[in-house]
Structure formats: C-alpha cells, structure tokens
Amino acid sequence: MRKFKITDILIGFVFTLLFISIGVIAAVNFRFIYYLDIDRLNISQTSGLEKDVIIENYDALIRYNSPFYKGDLKLPSLPSSPGGLQHFAEVKTIFTAFYYIAAISIIISLLIIFYKRSKKDNSYLLVSSITVLVIPVIAALGSIINFDAIFLLFHKIFFRNDLWIFDPAKDPVITILPATFFLHSLLVIIAFVLLGSILLLISYFWTNSRVQYRRRRTIYYK
C-alpha cells in the first residue's frame, strides 16, 4: 500500500457527498418506509385521518419534491397556508440540489477511479472508506443522544426562517409527518453511507489481492 496523501482525504469527501446524496434520494423515494410507519407510529390515530387520505397526501408531497415535477404543490385533501407552501418549495430546492450533487459527484468519482487505476494507486480507497465513515458515525451518535437537537440544528442550518414551524390548524400535513419518521429517513441515509464505505473497503482489499496474485504469478513463471 502506498502512503496516503492529503488528496486521498479530499477524494474521501467526494465519495462522502456521493453516498449522502444517493442516501437522501433513496430516503425520499422509498415510500414503503413511510407506509410501514403509518401503522407502526399510529399516524392515523394521532392525525385523525384515514390511512388512504394520509397516503394520497404523502404521495402528492413526494411527487412535488421530485426535480422532474413542474408546478405548485397541491395536496389532494388537506389545506395549506402560504407559509407552509413556501417551506415546501424551499425543501424541494434542497432535494433538487441533492440530485445535482449526486450527478456531479458520480462523474468526479468515475474520473478519479479511472485516473487512479491508470496510476496503479488504490490507497485512496482505504482512506476514502475511513473518511466516509466519519459523518454517519457522528450523525448516529447525535441521533442516539438527542435526535430532537439534531433535527432542530438541521433546520437552522438549511432554512433562514421559521416557516418550518407548522401550525397544525393551518397546515394539518404536519400531523402526518412525525419526527420519528424523519429519524427513520436519517437511518436510511446513514445505511447508504455505511454501505458505500464498505464497498470502498472491499474494493481496496480486492484490488490488493489482484496485485499480489499477479506478483506471485510473475515470480512463479520466472
């Protein structure tokens, strides 16, 4: 193994952005997680809404947050305040940004992989695997200690207003989006980042084993 360089850590940040963005996209689009949470979290009882009403409004919200959806948010059977609609428009902007981050980081990652392969340098894989682990470990520990504080910090970082503080009387959609569901979404993101770290680690050992195998064959045939 070659001694890693500072650039290897920077490469690790690129992979971190890649896996986080993919995790966010997956968490948003894995609707089945929310469908399971409807029963597990008793959302029908806490919101006072029927399950089919909850699902149709949630599906409308997810469709709206797709970067491919054009138009305003229109919940099928729930009212929305101007402030609530503005907040969801800001959320859509954030989710759309993750799609762009994913696309750009995929391209950069592929360029890095091809370049490093041409240089026969795989040390970045091990360093990246370790670098990628840092954020999910911090997020997991923070969530275990105090998820509400992490949730609050996230909103303060990404939003410059308090429109995310919903009034259930004006925006009843908040009653079908309990904090525990967002915790489950965070766990999905962490799982994807962990999986990415494991794939990098496997790639490192696999490429090392191939190099050693070729060396043994070279020595044997000499």
C-alpha positions as CSV (number, residue, x, y, z in Angstrom):
1,M,0.0,0.0,0.0
2,R,1.3,3.4,-0.9
3,K,1.4,6.1,1.8
4,F,-1.8,8.1,1.5
5,K,-1.8,11.8,0.6
6,I,-4.0,14.7,1.6
7,T,-5.6,14.4,-1.8
8,D,-6.8,11.0,-0.7
9,I,-8.8,12.6,2.1
10,L,-10.3,15.1,-0.3
11,I,-11.3,12.2,-2.6
12,G,-12.9,10.7,0.5
13,F,-15.1,13.9,0.8
14,V,-16.2,13.5,-2.8
15,F,-17.3,9.9,-2.1
16,T,-19.0,11.1,1.1
17,L,-21.0,13.6,-0.9
18,L,-21.9,10.9,-3.4
19,F,-23.2,8.4,-0.8
20,I,-25.0,11.0,1.2
21,S,-26.8,12.4,-1.9
22,I,-27.7,8.9,-3.0
23,G,-28.9,8.2,0.5
24,V,-31.1,11.3,0.6
25,I,-32.6,10.5,-2.8
26,A,-33.3,6.9,-1.7
27,A,-34.8,8.1,1.6
28,V,-37.2,10.5,-0.2
29,N,-38.3,7.9,-2.8
30,F,-38.5,4.8,-0.5
31,R,-42.2,5.4,0.1
32,F,-42.7,1.9,1.6
33,I,-40.8,3.1,4.7
34,Y,-43.5,5.7,5.3
35,Y,-46.3,3.3,4.5
36,L,-45.0,1.0,7.2
37,D,-44.6,3.9,9.6
38,I,-48.3,4.8,9.2
39,D,-49.2,1.7,11.2
40,R,-46.0,1.5,13.4
41,L,-46.3,5.1,14.5
42,N,-50.1,5.1,14.7
43,I,-50.3,8.1,12.4
44,S,-54.0,7.6,11.7
45,Q,-54.8,7.9,15.4
46,T,-52.5,10.9,16.1
47,S,-53.6,12.8,12.9
48,G,-57.3,11.8,13.0
49,L,-57.1,11.0,9.3
50,E,-57.9,7.8,7.4
51,K,-55.0,5.8,6.1
52,D,-55.9,6.3,2.4
53,V,-56.1,10.1,3.0
54,I,-52.7,10.1,4.6
55,I,-51.2,8.1,1.7
56,E,-52.6,10.2,-1.1
57,N,-51.4,13.4,0.5
58,Y,-48.0,12.0,1.3
59,D,-47.7,10.7,-2.3
60,A,-48.6,14.2,-3.6
61,L,-45.8,15.7,-1.4
62,I,-43.2,13.2,-2.6
63,R,-44.2,13.8,-6.3
64,Y,-43.9,17.5,-5.8
65,N,-40.4,17.1,-4.3
66,S,-39.1,15.4,-7.4
67,P,-36.9,17.7,-9.6
68,F,-38.9,16.4,-12.6
69,Y,-42.2,17.7,-11.2
70,K,-43.3,21.1,-12.6
71,G,-46.0,23.1,-10.9
72,D,-47.2,24.1,-7.5
73,L,-47.8,21.8,-4.5
74,K,-51.5,20.8,-4.3
75,L,-52.4,18.4,-1.5
76,P,-55.5,16.4,-2.5
77,S,-57.4,16.7,0.7
78,L,-55.5,18.9,3.1
79,P,-55.4,22.7,3.3
80,S,-52.1,24.6,3.2
81,S,-51.1,28.0,4.3
82,P,-48.9,30.4,2.2
83,G,-46.1,29.9,4.7
84,G,-46.4,26.1,4.5
85,L,-46.3,26.1,0.7
86,Q,-43.2,28.4,0.8
87,H,-41.5,26.0,3.2
88,F,-42.2,23.0,1.0
89,A,-40.9,25.0,-2.0
90,E,-37.6,25.5,-0.1
91,V,-37.5,21.8,0.8
92,K,-37.9,21.0,-2.9
93,T,-35.0,23.2,-3.8
94,I,-32.8,21.3,-1.2
95,F,-33.8,17.9,-2.6
96,T,-33.2,19.1,-6.2
97,A,-29.7,20.2,-5.1
98,F,-29.0,16.7,-3.9
99,Y,-29.9,15.3,-7.3
100,Y,-27.3,17.7,-8.9
101,I,-24.8,16.8,-6.2
102,A,-25.3,13.1,-6.9
103,A,-24.8,13.6,-10.7
104,I,-21.7,15.7,-10.3
105,S,-20.1,13.5,-7.6
106,I,-20.7,10.4,-9.8
107,I,-18.9,12.0,-12.7
108,I,-16.0,13.2,-10.5
109,S,-15.8,9.8,-8.7
110,L,-15.6,7.9,-12.1
111,L,-12.8,10.3,-13.3
112,I,-10.9,9.7,-10.0
113,I,-11.3,5.9,-10.3
114,F,-10.1,5.8,-13.9
115,Y,-7.2,8.1,-13.1
116,K,-6.1,6.2,-10.0
117,R,-6.3,2.9,-11.9
118,S,-4.0,4.3,-14.6
119,K,-1.5,5.2,-11.9
120,K,-2.0,1.8,-10.2
121,D,-2.8,3.6,-7.0
122,N,-5.5,2.2,-4.7
123,S,-4.6,3.8,-1.4
124,Y,-7.3,6.3,-1.8
125,L,-9.9,3.5,-1.4
126,L,-8.9,2.7,2.1
127,V,-8.6,6.4,3.1
128,S,-11.9,7.2,1.5
129,S,-13.6,4.3,3.3
130,I,-12.5,5.7,6.6
131,T,-13.3,9.3,5.7
132,V,-16.8,8.3,4.6
133,L,-17.5,6.7,8.0
134,V,-16.9,10.0,9.9
135,I,-20.2,11.7,9.1
136,P,-22.6,8.7,9.7
137,V,-20.9,7.9,13.0
138,I,-21.3,11.5,14.1
139,A,-24.9,11.6,12.9
140,A,-25.7,8.2,14.5
141,L,-24.2,9.2,17.8
142,G,-26.0,12.6,17.7
143,S,-29.3,10.9,17.0
144,I,-28.9,8.4,19.8
145,I,-28.0,11.1,22.3
146,N,-30.6,13.7,21.2
147,F,-32.4,13.4,17.8
148,D,-34.6,16.5,18.5
149,A,-31.5,18.7,18.9
150,I,-30.1,17.3,15.6
151,F,-33.4,17.9,13.9
152,L,-33.5,21.5,15.1
153,L,-29.9,22.1,14.1
154,F,-30.6,20.8,10.6
155,H,-33.5,23.3,10.2
156,K,-31.5,26.2,11.5
157,I,-28.7,25.4,9.0
158,F,-30.8,24.9,5.9
159,F,-33.6,27.4,6.5
160,R,-33.3,31.1,7.1
161,N,-36.8,31.5,8.5
162,D,-39.2,29.8,10.9
163,L,-41.8,28.7,8.3
164,W,-40.8,25.1,9.2
165,I,-42.6,25.5,12.5
166,F,-46.1,24.5,11.3
167,D,-49.4,25.3,12.9
168,P,-51.5,22.1,12.6
169,A,-54.7,24.2,12.3
170,K,-53.4,25.8,9.1
171,D,-51.1,23.1,7.8
172,P,-52.5,19.7,9.0
173,V,-50.0,17.9,6.8
174,I,-47.6,18.2,9.7
175,T,-49.7,15.8,11.7
176,I,-48.9,13.0,9.2
177,L,-45.1,13.7,9.4
178,P,-44.0,12.7,12.9
179,A,-40.4,13.3,14.0
180,T,-39.8,9.5,14.3
181,F,-40.4,9.1,10.6
182,F,-37.6,11.6,9.9
183,L,-35.4,9.6,12.2
184,H,-36.1,6.5,10.1
185,S,-35.2,8.5,7.0
186,L,-31.9,9.6,8.6
187,L,-31.2,5.9,9.3
188,V,-31.7,5.1,5.6
189,I,-29.2,7.8,4.7
190,I,-26.7,6.5,7.2
191,A,-27.2,3.0,5.9
192,F,-26.3,4.1,2.4
193,V,-23.2,5.9,3.6
194,L,-22.1,2.9,5.6
195,L,-22.7,0.6,2.6
196,G,-20.6,3.0,0.4
197,S,-17.8,2.8,3.0
198,I,-17.9,-1.0,3.0
199,L,-17.8,-1.1,-0.8
200,L,-14.7,1.1,-0.9
201,L,-13.1,-1.1,1.7
202,I,-13.9,-4.3,-0.3
203,S,-12.6,-2.6,-3.4
204,Y,-9.4,-1.8,-1.7
205,F,-8.8,-5.4,-0.5
206,W,-9.9,-6.8,-3.8
207,T,-7.5,-4.7,-5.8
208,N,-4.7,-5.5,-3.4
209,S,-5.4,-9.2,-3.7
210,R,-5.3,-9.0,-7.5
211,V,-1.9,-7.2,-7.4
212,Q,-0.5,-9.8,-5.1
213,Y,-1.8,-12.6,-7.2
214,R,-0.2,-11.1,-10.3
215,R,3.1,-10.7,-8.5
216,R,3.0,-14.4,-7.4
217,R,2.3,-15.5,-11.0
218,T,5.2,-13.4,-12.3
219,I,7.6,-14.9,-9.7
220,Y,6.3,-18.4,-10.4
221,Y,6.7,-18.2,-14.2
222,K,10.2,-16.7,-13.8
